[in-house]
Amino acid sequence: MRPNQSKYPWAQNIVSVGLLKQVKGRWACLFLDFRFYLPLKTIQAKKETATIRGDVVPFQTKMAQAAQMLIAIAEHFSTAPILTVTDSWFGNNGLWKPVYKAIGSRFNILSRLRCNNVLYDRPEKRKPKQRGWNKKYGQRLGAATDMAKTVQQKARSYTVNLYGKQREVRAYSRVVMLKTLKRPVQVVWVFRRTQWIALFTTDLSLSVTQIIEYYGARWKIESGFKALKQDIGSQKSQCRNAQAVTNHLNFCMMATALTWIYADRLKTDPERRHKVKGRASFAFSDIRRIIAEAALDPDFERVCPKYSNSPVNSVVAVLLRMVA
């Protein structure tokens, strides 16, 4: 560490929740909330980086932090259904149980199924006057890998919007019981030339096309982190205390969301400045360039007047109108 380097590199170790939204035909991630993740050993050692205003922060797992944010968002949007798209690390009962307990049937999850997850058939309907308890699980179908070999011949072709293009994929769908969540889930096996992946969701109403497209959009979360850290500059913070780091990251996330909102309100699709083979959609940097050009235009003063002694901050007012 350099002598003048900040001791709070928290911008590199965060758990975040974002809204996956289509902007001009491509997916984008608009960050909604975040939590700093600190290792337990850092907190137990009571290091300076684990304190805020002199108090040591309590330890929380990444799973608990993600659940806390999802519950808070669900309480704010009290009637809207919430479908959470995650990677396989978050796609288990550690996230599902606390959020489902707090939100109820409005909450669903879509994630990647691990290849060693064992699947079961749905239990048979109870016969009249049948003795004993109702069965929760039907016949054992085997692990996801075993079933992939069985169902590959039954897969059919689907046209999906994946990674900015219309693509043909072969997939097979089946509703099974998953013991890790203790409930029925819809599993979709997607077959490529030499590989396959299995996706699952607790929302049984989703189509095969929707499941594949929504999970494909998950990659934009990783792209969002890249834009946040490199394009916006969250990782370059030189703040010297925890509150300053928090404020800096909040402004970076707001700037990222406002950039995508600005792009969504453009009349025409932004043009990609640096052409890349196989990529026709615009990039995050293209929107930033358009905003910079608009800010340098003389007509921009009609939206953001020059500084005056007015008690109303015109820049803040414009940003709030865009978010509203």
C-alpha atoms as a printed R data frame, in Angstrom:
    type eleno elety resid chain resno       x       y       z
1   ATOM     1    CA   MET     A     1   0.000   0.000   0.000
2   ATOM     2    CA   ARG     A     2   1.356   3.431  -0.923
3   ATOM     3    CA   PRO     A     3   1.876   5.919   1.955
4   ATOM     4    CA   ASN     A     4  -0.864   8.217   0.652
5   ATOM     5    CA   GLN     A     5  -3.310   5.503  -0.387
6   ATOM     6    CA   SER     A     6  -6.739   5.369   1.212
7   ATOM     7    CA   LYS     A     7  -7.247   2.760   3.916
8   ATOM     8    CA   TYR     A     8 -10.870   2.223   2.889
9   ATOM     9    CA   PRO     A     9 -10.913   0.131  -0.320
10  ATOM    10    CA   TRP     A    10 -14.546  -0.785   0.337
11  ATOM    11    CA   ALA     A    11 -15.699   0.091  -3.173
12  ATOM    12    CA   GLN     A    12 -14.063  -3.160  -4.299
13  ATOM    13    CA   ASN     A    13 -15.953  -5.398  -1.862
14  ATOM    14    CA   ILE     A    14 -19.682  -4.742  -2.007
15  ATOM    15    CA   VAL     A    15 -22.909  -6.705  -2.359
16  ATOM    16    CA   SER     A    16 -25.357  -4.874  -4.601
17  ATOM    17    CA   VAL     A    17 -28.916  -5.170  -5.901
18  ATOM    18    CA   GLY     A    18 -29.898  -3.705  -9.259
19  ATOM    19    CA   LEU     A    19 -32.873  -3.431 -11.595
20  ATOM    20    CA   LEU     A    20 -32.459  -5.267 -14.899
21  ATOM    21    CA   LYS     A    21 -34.143  -3.050 -17.493
22  ATOM    22    CA   GLN     A    22 -34.241  -3.046 -21.280
23  ATOM    23    CA   VAL     A    23 -32.897   0.229 -22.678
24  ATOM    24    CA   LYS     A    24 -33.237   0.694 -26.432
25  ATOM    25    CA   GLY     A    25 -33.333  -3.055 -27.071
26  ATOM    26    CA   ARG     A    26 -30.433  -3.999 -24.776
27  ATOM    27    CA   TRP     A    27 -30.343  -4.933 -21.118
28  ATOM    28    CA   ALA     A    28 -28.863  -2.650 -18.478
29  ATOM    29    CA   CYS     A    29 -28.395  -2.831 -14.704
30  ATOM    30    CA   LEU     A    30 -29.577   0.162 -12.650
31  ATOM    31    CA   PHE     A    31 -28.161  -0.158  -9.138
32  ATOM    32    CA   LEU     A    32 -30.696   0.245  -6.338
33  ATOM    33    CA   ASP     A    33 -28.828  -0.517  -3.127
34  ATOM    34    CA   PHE     A    34 -25.568  -1.901  -1.770
35  ATOM    35    CA   ARG     A    35 -23.856  -3.149   1.373
36  ATOM    36    CA   PHE     A    36 -20.168  -3.182   2.232
37  ATOM    37    CA   TYR     A    37 -18.933  -6.684   2.975
38  ATOM    38    CA   LEU     A    38 -16.208  -6.974   5.598
39  ATOM    39    CA   PRO     A    39 -14.604 -10.345   6.496
40  ATOM    40    CA   LEU     A    40 -15.245 -11.627  10.000
41  ATOM    41    CA   LYS     A    41 -11.532 -11.595  10.847
42  ATOM    42    CA   THR     A    42 -11.354  -7.877   9.982
43  ATOM    43    CA   ILE     A    43 -14.239  -7.130  12.331
44  ATOM    44    CA   GLN     A    44 -12.912  -9.332  15.137
45  ATOM    45    CA   ALA     A    45  -9.542  -7.572  14.891
46  ATOM    46    CA   LYS     A    46 -11.382  -4.229  15.256
47  ATOM    47    CA   LYS     A    47  -9.361  -2.733  12.432
48  ATOM    48    CA   GLU     A    48  -9.838   0.876  11.452
49  ATOM    49    CA   THR     A    49 -11.530  -0.162   8.215
50  ATOM    50    CA   ALA     A    50 -14.197  -2.002  10.260
51  ATOM    51    CA   THR     A    51 -15.307   1.043  12.225
52  ATOM    52    CA   ILE     A    52 -17.782   3.829  11.498
53  ATOM    53    CA   ARG     A    53 -17.556   6.852  13.793
54  ATOM    54    CA   GLY     A    54 -15.543   4.759  16.241
55  ATOM    55    CA   ASP     A    55 -18.029   1.849  16.434
56  ATOM    56    CA   VAL     A    56 -17.174  -1.585  15.031
57  ATOM    57    CA   VAL     A    57 -19.757  -2.654  12.440
58  ATOM    58    CA   PRO     A    58 -21.613  -5.942  13.088
59  ATOM    59    CA   PHE     A    59 -20.739  -8.884  10.852
60  ATOM    60    CA   GLN     A    60 -23.184  -9.948   8.138
61  ATOM    61    CA   THR     A    61 -22.813 -12.668   5.545
62  ATOM    62    CA   LYS     A    62 -23.248 -11.757   1.887
63  ATOM    63    CA   MET     A    63 -26.422 -13.845   1.845
64  ATOM    64    CA   ALA     A    64 -27.886 -11.928   4.790
65  ATOM    65    CA   GLN     A    65 -26.974  -8.597   3.188
66  ATOM    66    CA   ALA     A    66 -28.639  -9.560  -0.101
67  ATOM    67    CA   ALA     A    67 -31.786 -10.734   1.724
68  ATOM    68    CA   GLN     A    68 -31.949  -7.501   3.735
69  ATOM    69    CA   MET     A    69 -31.818  -5.359   0.600
70  ATOM    70    CA   LEU     A    70 -34.435  -7.416  -1.255
71  ATOM    71    CA   ILE     A    71 -36.841  -7.241   1.676
72  ATOM    72    CA   ALA     A    72 -36.416  -3.448   1.897
73  ATOM    73    CA   ILE     A    73 -37.094  -3.055  -1.845
74  ATOM    74    CA   ALA     A    74 -40.156  -5.314  -1.614
75  ATOM    75    CA   GLU     A    75 -41.552  -3.242   1.264
76  ATOM    76    CA   HIS     A    76 -41.144  -0.080  -0.809
77  ATOM    77    CA   PHE     A    77 -42.919  -1.628  -3.823
78  ATOM    78    CA   SER     A    78 -45.553  -3.286  -1.691
79  ATOM    79    CA   THR     A    79 -47.697  -4.774  -4.473
80  ATOM    80    CA   ALA     A    80 -45.207  -5.509  -7.256
81  ATOM    81    CA   PRO     A    81 -43.980  -9.078  -7.868
82  ATOM    82    CA   ILE     A    82 -40.209  -9.473  -7.481
83  ATOM    83    CA   LEU     A    83 -38.180 -11.892  -9.589
84  ATOM    84    CA   THR     A    84 -34.578 -12.092  -8.409
85  ATOM    85    CA   VAL     A    85 -32.006 -13.244 -10.965
86  ATOM    86    CA   THR     A    86 -28.825 -14.564  -9.353
87  ATOM    87    CA   ASP     A    87 -25.822 -16.745 -10.042
88  ATOM    88    CA   SER     A    88 -25.660 -20.253  -8.560
89  ATOM    89    CA   TRP     A    89 -23.922 -19.022  -5.379
90  ATOM    90    CA   PHE     A    90 -27.009 -17.029  -4.278
91  ATOM    91    CA   GLY     A    91 -29.535 -19.420  -5.802
92  ATOM    92    CA   ASN     A    92 -30.247 -21.530  -2.730
93  ATOM    93    CA   ASN     A    93 -32.225 -21.660   0.497
94  ATOM    94    CA   GLY     A    94 -29.872 -19.211   2.218
95  ATOM    95    CA   LEU     A    95 -31.397 -16.387   0.177
96  ATOM    96    CA   TRP     A    96 -34.783 -17.912  -0.576
97  ATOM    97    CA   LYS     A    97 -35.919 -18.757   2.978
98  ATOM    98    CA   PRO     A    98 -35.580 -15.341   4.724
99  ATOM    99    CA   VAL     A    99 -36.879 -13.325   1.769
100 ATOM   100    CA   TYR     A   100 -39.828 -15.639   1.083
101 ATOM   101    CA   LYS     A   101 -40.708 -15.593   4.787
102 ATOM   102    CA   ALA     A   102 -40.829 -11.776   4.764
103 ATOM   103    CA   ILE     A   103 -42.373 -11.171   1.325
104 ATOM   104    CA   GLY     A   104 -44.426 -14.287   0.612
105 ATOM   105    CA   SER     A   105 -45.627 -15.417  -2.798
106 ATOM   106    CA   ARG     A   106 -44.645 -12.105  -4.444
107 ATOM   107    CA   PHE     A   107 -41.021 -13.267  -4.336
108 ATOM   108    CA   ASN     A   108 -39.506 -15.622  -6.897
109 ATOM   109    CA   ILE     A   109 -35.971 -16.550  -7.816
110 ATOM   110    CA   LEU     A   110 -34.282 -17.470 -11.108
111 ATOM   111    CA   SER     A   111 -30.807 -18.950 -11.011
112 ATOM   112    CA   ARG     A   112 -28.451 -21.549 -12.411
113 ATOM   113    CA   LEU     A   113 -28.881 -25.099 -11.157
114 ATOM   114    CA   ARG     A   114 -25.799 -26.833  -9.882
115 ATOM   115    CA   CYS     A   115 -24.944 -29.991 -11.804
116 ATOM   116    CA   ASN     A   116 -25.006 -32.167  -8.650
117 ATOM   117    CA   ASN     A   117 -28.449 -31.006  -7.439
118 ATOM   118    CA   VAL     A   118 -30.732 -34.024  -7.097
119 ATOM   119    CA   LEU     A   119 -34.201 -33.634  -8.606
120 ATOM   120    CA   TYR     A   120 -37.441 -35.427  -7.757
121 ATOM   121    CA   ASP     A   121 -40.732 -35.867  -9.542
122 ATOM   122    CA   ARG     A   122 -43.822 -34.175  -8.176
123 ATOM   123    CA   PRO     A   123 -45.748 -36.371  -5.709
124 ATOM   124    CA   GLU     A   124 -48.710 -38.315  -6.993
125 ATOM   125    CA   LYS     A   125 -52.171 -37.114  -6.095
126 ATOM   126    CA   ARG     A   126 -53.516 -38.646  -2.916
127 ATOM   127    CA   LYS     A   127 -55.978 -41.445  -3.538
128 ATOM   128    CA   PRO     A   128 -59.362 -41.512  -1.746
129 ATOM   129    CA   LYS     A   129 -59.148 -43.077   1.748
130 ATOM   130    CA   GLN     A   130 -55.390 -43.473   1.401
131 ATOM   131    CA   ARG     A   131 -53.641 -43.922   4.736
132 ATOM   132    CA   GLY     A   132 -50.550 -42.171   5.949
133 ATOM   133    CA   TRP     A   133 -49.068 -38.716   5.439
134 ATOM   134    CA   ASN     A   134 -49.052 -36.922   2.112
135 ATOM   135    CA   LYS     A   135 -45.776 -37.417   0.271
136 ATOM   136    CA   LYS     A   136 -43.762 -34.259  -0.332
137 ATOM   137    CA   TYR     A   137 -41.604 -35.695  -3.099
138 ATOM   138    CA   GLY     A   138 -42.175 -38.168  -5.874
139 ATOM   139    CA   GLN     A   139 -39.772 -40.552  -7.546
140 ATOM   140    CA   ARG     A   140 -36.065 -39.703  -7.517
141 ATOM   141    CA   LEU     A   141 -35.106 -38.516 -11.004
142 ATOM   142    CA   GLY     A   142 -31.366 -38.149 -10.419
143 ATOM   143    CA   ALA     A   143 -28.885 -35.308 -10.537
144 ATOM   144    CA   ALA     A   144 -29.137 -32.490 -13.072
145 ATOM   145    CA   THR     A   145 -26.228 -34.024 -15.015
146 ATOM   146    CA   ASP     A   146 -27.950 -37.427 -15.254
147 ATOM   147    CA   MET     A   147 -31.197 -35.867 -16.423
148 ATOM   148    CA   ALA     A   148 -29.387 -33.774 -19.046
149 ATOM   149    CA   LYS     A   149 -28.319 -36.962 -20.824
150 ATOM   150    CA   THR     A   150 -31.893 -38.268 -20.693
151 ATOM   151    CA   VAL     A   151 -33.756 -35.179 -21.894
152 ATOM   152    CA   GLN     A   152 -31.317 -33.968 -24.559
153 ATOM   153    CA   GLN     A   153 -33.116 -35.924 -27.264
154 ATOM   154    CA   LYS     A   154 -36.415 -34.317 -26.255
155 ATOM   155    CA   ALA     A   155 -35.093 -30.734 -26.532
156 ATOM   156    CA   ARG     A   156 -36.746 -28.415 -29.062
157 ATOM   157    CA   SER     A   157 -35.632 -25.215 -30.746
158 ATOM   158    CA   TYR     A   158 -36.455 -21.746 -29.357
159 ATOM   159    CA   THR     A   159 -35.734 -18.252 -30.701
160 ATOM   160    CA   VAL     A   160 -34.480 -16.000 -27.906
161 ATOM   161    CA   ASN     A   161 -33.042 -12.502 -27.623
162 ATOM   162    CA   LEU     A   162 -29.690 -13.353 -26.078
163 ATOM   163    CA   TYR     A   163 -26.710 -11.003 -25.711
164 ATOM   164    CA   GLY     A   164 -28.184  -8.461 -28.127
165 ATOM   165    CA   LYS     A   165 -29.036 -10.918 -30.916
166 ATOM   166    CA   GLN     A   166 -31.843 -13.234 -31.956
167 ATOM   167    CA   ARG     A   167 -30.422 -16.708 -31.441
168 ATOM   168    CA   GLU     A   168 -31.655 -20.256 -31.908
169 ATOM   169    CA   VAL     A   169 -31.179 -22.477 -28.863
170 ATOM   170    CA   ARG     A   170 -32.251 -26.012 -28.036
171 ATOM   171    CA   ALA     A   171 -33.876 -26.422 -24.654
172 ATOM   172    CA   TYR     A   172 -36.047 -28.738 -22.603
173 ATOM   173    CA   SER     A   173 -38.264 -27.742 -19.677
174 ATOM   174    CA   ARG     A   174 -39.773 -29.747 -16.817
175 ATOM   175    CA   VAL     A   175 -41.340 -28.981 -13.440
176 ATOM   176    CA   VAL     A   176 -39.648 -30.973 -10.677
177 ATOM   177    CA   MET     A   177 -39.218 -30.899  -6.896
178 ATOM   178    CA   LEU     A   178 -36.043 -29.370  -5.493
179 ATOM   179    CA   LYS     A   179 -35.173 -30.399  -1.939
180 ATOM   180    CA   THR     A   180 -32.825 -27.460  -1.346
181 ATOM   181    CA   LEU     A   181 -35.826 -25.106  -1.644
182 ATOM   182    CA   LYS     A   182 -38.448 -27.692  -0.591
183 ATOM   183    CA   ARG     A   183 -40.801 -26.700  -3.396
184 ATOM   184    CA   PRO     A   184 -41.571 -27.276  -7.105
185 ATOM   185    CA   VAL     A   185 -39.390 -25.434  -9.602
186 ATOM   186    CA   GLN     A   186 -39.265 -25.207 -13.354
187 ATOM   187    CA   VAL     A   187 -35.919 -26.433 -14.730
188 ATOM   188    CA   VAL     A   188 -34.758 -25.558 -18.236
189 ATOM   189    CA   TRP     A   189 -31.833 -27.432 -19.757
190 ATOM   190    CA   VAL     A   190 -30.161 -25.358 -22.486
191 ATOM   191    CA   PHE     A   191 -28.000 -27.371 -24.875
192 ATOM   192    CA   ARG     A   192 -25.154 -25.975 -26.935
193 ATOM   193    CA   ARG     A   193 -22.821 -27.823 -29.289
194 ATOM   194    CA   THR     A   194 -20.629 -29.409 -26.655
195 ATOM   195    CA   GLN     A   195 -21.957 -28.023 -23.371
196 ATOM   196    CA   TRP     A   196 -25.187 -27.523 -21.466
197 ATOM   197    CA   ILE     A   197 -26.460 -25.511 -18.520
198 ATOM   198    CA   ALA     A   198 -29.541 -25.972 -16.354
199 ATOM   199    CA   LEU     A   199 -31.584 -23.006 -15.139
200 ATOM   200    CA   PHE     A   200 -34.356 -23.081 -12.565
201 ATOM   201    CA   THR     A   201 -37.042 -20.728 -11.300
202 ATOM   202    CA   THR     A   202 -39.699 -20.845  -8.613
203 ATOM   203    CA   ASP     A   203 -42.027 -18.869 -10.904
204 ATOM   204    CA   LEU     A   204 -43.826 -21.656 -12.773
205 ATOM   205    CA   SER     A   205 -45.661 -19.153 -15.001
206 ATOM   206    CA   LEU     A   206 -42.523 -18.075 -16.884
207 ATOM   207    CA   SER     A   207 -42.012 -19.397 -20.402
208 ATOM   208    CA   VAL     A   208 -38.838 -21.155 -21.540
209 ATOM   209    CA   THR     A   209 -37.923 -18.111 -23.646
210 ATOM   210    CA   GLN     A   210 -38.336 -15.734 -20.707
211 ATOM   211    CA   ILE     A   211 -36.215 -17.903 -18.404
212 ATOM   212    CA   ILE     A   212 -33.338 -18.040 -20.893
213 ATOM   213    CA   GLU     A   213 -33.505 -14.331 -21.746
214 ATOM   214    CA   TYR     A   214 -33.739 -13.185 -18.118
215 ATOM   215    CA   TYR     A   215 -30.786 -15.301 -17.070
216 ATOM   216    CA   GLY     A   216 -28.809 -14.096 -20.091
217 ATOM   217    CA   ALA     A   217 -29.487 -10.539 -18.905
218 ATOM   218    CA   ARG     A   218 -27.771 -11.384 -15.600
219 ATOM   219    CA   TRP     A   219 -24.401 -10.797 -17.262
220 ATOM   220    CA   LYS     A   220 -25.271  -7.078 -17.402
221 ATOM   221    CA   ILE     A   221 -24.892  -7.034 -13.612
222 ATOM   222    CA   GLU     A   222 -21.194  -7.822 -14.107
223 ATOM   223    CA   SER     A   223 -21.003  -5.198 -16.875
224 ATOM   224    CA   GLY     A   224 -22.651  -2.751 -14.484
225 ATOM   225    CA   PHE     A   225 -19.904  -3.305 -11.927
226 ATOM   226    CA   LYS     A   226 -17.296  -2.666 -14.623
227 ATOM   227    CA   ALA     A   227 -18.991   0.599 -15.625
228 ATOM   228    CA   LEU     A   228 -19.340   1.611 -11.974
229 ATOM   229    CA   LYS     A   229 -15.687   0.961 -11.103
230 ATOM   230    CA   GLN     A   230 -13.895   1.949 -14.296
231 ATOM   231    CA   ASP     A   231 -16.111   4.340 -16.274
232 ATOM   232    CA   ILE     A   232 -17.636   6.193 -13.323
233 ATOM   233    CA   GLY     A   233 -14.615   5.778 -11.059
234 ATOM   234    CA   SER     A   234 -15.868   4.255  -7.799
235 ATOM   235    CA   GLN     A   235 -12.629   2.321  -7.313
236 ATOM   236    CA   LYS     A   236 -10.551   5.502  -7.533
237 ATOM   237    CA   SER     A   237 -11.882   6.952  -4.307
238 ATOM   238    CA   GLN     A   238  -9.261   8.538  -2.059
239 ATOM   239    CA   CYS     A   239 -11.665   9.178   0.799
240 ATOM   240    CA   ARG     A   240 -10.253   8.912   4.296
241 ATOM   241    CA   ASN     A   241 -13.236   7.745   6.353
242 ATOM   242    CA   ALA     A   242 -16.128   5.313   6.058
243 ATOM   243    CA   GLN     A   243 -18.874   7.937   5.628
244 ATOM   244    CA   ALA     A   244 -17.009   9.616   2.786
245 ATOM   245    CA   VAL     A   245 -16.541   6.284   1.002
246 ATOM   246    CA   THR     A   246 -20.257   5.568   1.400
247 ATOM   247    CA   ASN     A   247 -21.230   8.971  -0.015
248 ATOM   248    CA   HIS     A   248 -18.819   8.565  -2.927
249 ATOM   249    CA   LEU     A   249 -20.242   5.167  -3.867
250 ATOM   250    CA   ASN     A   250 -23.826   6.432  -3.565
251 ATOM   251    CA   PHE     A   251 -23.078   9.245  -6.016
252 ATOM   252    CA   CYS     A   252 -21.342   6.815  -8.405
253 ATOM   253    CA   MET     A   253 -24.365   4.509  -8.408
254 ATOM   254    CA   MET     A   254 -26.725   7.448  -8.923
255 ATOM   255    CA   ALA     A   255 -24.587   8.616 -11.866
256 ATOM   256    CA   THR     A   256 -24.726   5.129 -13.400
257 ATOM   257    CA   ALA     A   257 -28.529   4.933 -13.065
258 ATOM   258    CA   LEU     A   258 -29.036   8.468 -14.430
259 ATOM   259    CA   THR     A   259 -26.876   7.643 -17.453
260 ATOM   260    CA   TRP     A   260 -29.129   4.702 -18.352
261 ATOM   261    CA   ILE     A   261 -32.286   6.752 -17.694
262 ATOM   262    CA   TYR     A   262 -30.939   9.426 -20.047
263 ATOM   263    CA   ALA     A   263 -30.290   6.771 -22.718
264 ATOM   264    CA   ASP     A   264 -33.791   5.347 -22.329
265 ATOM   265    CA   ARG     A   265 -35.306   8.789 -23.036
266 ATOM   266    CA   LEU     A   266 -33.317   9.436 -26.202
267 ATOM   267    CA   LYS     A   267 -35.427   9.484 -29.369
268 ATOM   268    CA   THR     A   268 -32.951   7.388 -31.365
269 ATOM   269    CA   ASP     A   269 -30.575   4.590 -30.423
270 ATOM   270    CA   PRO     A   270 -27.056   5.801 -29.599
271 ATOM   271    CA   GLU     A   271 -24.458   4.880 -32.197
272 ATOM   272    CA   ARG     A   272 -21.564   2.672 -31.159
273 ATOM   273    CA   ARG     A   273 -18.367   4.678 -31.452
274 ATOM   274    CA   HIS     A   274 -15.845   1.825 -31.338
275 ATOM   275    CA   LYS     A   275 -17.030  -0.930 -33.653
276 ATOM   276    CA   VAL     A   276 -16.510  -4.479 -32.408
277 ATOM   277    CA   LYS     A   277 -17.185  -7.541 -34.513
278 ATOM   278    CA   GLY     A   278 -20.391  -9.221 -33.369
279 ATOM   279    CA   ARG     A   279 -21.535  -6.255 -31.255
280 ATOM   280    CA   ALA     A   280 -23.963  -3.804 -32.776
281 ATOM   281    CA   SER     A   281 -25.555  -2.340 -29.632
282 ATOM   282    CA   PHE     A   282 -24.204   0.805 -28.015
283 ATOM   283    CA   ALA     A   283 -21.960   0.776 -24.950
284 ATOM   284    CA   PHE     A   284 -22.120   2.632 -21.644
285 ATOM   285    CA   SER     A   285 -19.267   4.911 -22.764
286 ATOM   286    CA   ASP     A   286 -21.295   5.972 -25.811
287 ATOM   287    CA   ILE     A   287 -24.033   7.368 -23.567
288 ATOM   288    CA   ARG     A   288 -21.477   9.214 -21.452
289 ATOM   289    CA   ARG     A   289 -20.085  10.831 -24.603
290 ATOM   290    CA   ILE     A   290 -23.579  11.971 -25.672
291 ATOM   291    CA   ILE     A   291 -24.222  13.482 -22.230
292 ATOM   292    CA   ALA     A   292 -20.863  15.288 -22.326
293 ATOM   293    CA   GLU     A   293 -21.615  16.723 -25.787
294 ATOM   294    CA   ALA     A   294 -25.080  17.844 -24.644
295 ATOM   295    CA   ALA     A   295 -23.608  19.520 -21.551
296 ATOM   296    CA   LEU     A   296 -21.152  21.488 -23.705
297 ATOM   297    CA   ASP     A   297 -23.899  22.635 -26.073
298 ATOM   298    CA   PRO     A   298 -24.983  26.287 -25.543
299 ATOM   299    CA   ASP     A   299 -28.639  25.218 -25.465
300 ATOM   300    CA   PHE     A   300 -27.914  23.133 -22.363
301 ATOM   301    CA   GLU     A   301 -28.212  26.333 -20.319
302 ATOM   302    CA   ARG     A   302 -31.958  26.239 -20.930
303 ATOM   303    CA   VAL     A   303 -32.078  23.019 -18.880
304 ATOM   304    CA   CYS     A   304 -29.332  23.917 -16.390
305 ATOM   305    CA   PRO     A   305 -29.101  27.725 -16.139
306 ATOM   306    CA   LYS     A   306 -25.838  29.341 -15.146
307 ATOM   307    CA   TYR     A   307 -25.144  29.739 -11.459
308 ATOM   308    CA   SER     A   308 -27.078  32.450  -9.696
309 ATOM   309    CA   ASN     A   309 -27.971  33.330  -6.155
310 ATOM   310    CA   SER     A   310 -31.209  31.403  -6.411
311 ATOM   311    CA   PRO     A   311 -31.839  29.168  -3.386
312 ATOM   312    CA   VAL     A   312 -32.884  26.350  -5.761
313 ATOM   313    CA   ASN     A   313 -30.010  24.175  -6.992
314 ATOM   314    CA   SER     A   314 -30.812  23.847 -10.706
315 ATOM   315    CA   VAL     A   315 -28.543  20.844 -11.288
316 ATOM   316    CA   VAL     A   316 -30.088  18.886  -8.422
317 ATOM   317    CA   ALA     A   317 -33.579  19.881  -9.590
318 ATOM   318    CA   VAL     A   318 -32.888  18.539 -13.101
319 ATOM   319    CA   LEU     A   319 -31.519  15.249 -11.752
320 ATOM   320    CA   LEU     A   320 -34.526  14.794  -9.497
321 ATOM   321    CA   ARG     A   321 -36.912  15.481 -12.394
322 ATOM   322    CA   MET     A   322 -35.145  12.790 -14.447
323 ATOM   323    CA   VAL     A   323 -35.420  10.236 -11.658
324 ATOM   324    CA   ALA     A   324 -39.073  11.065 -10.915
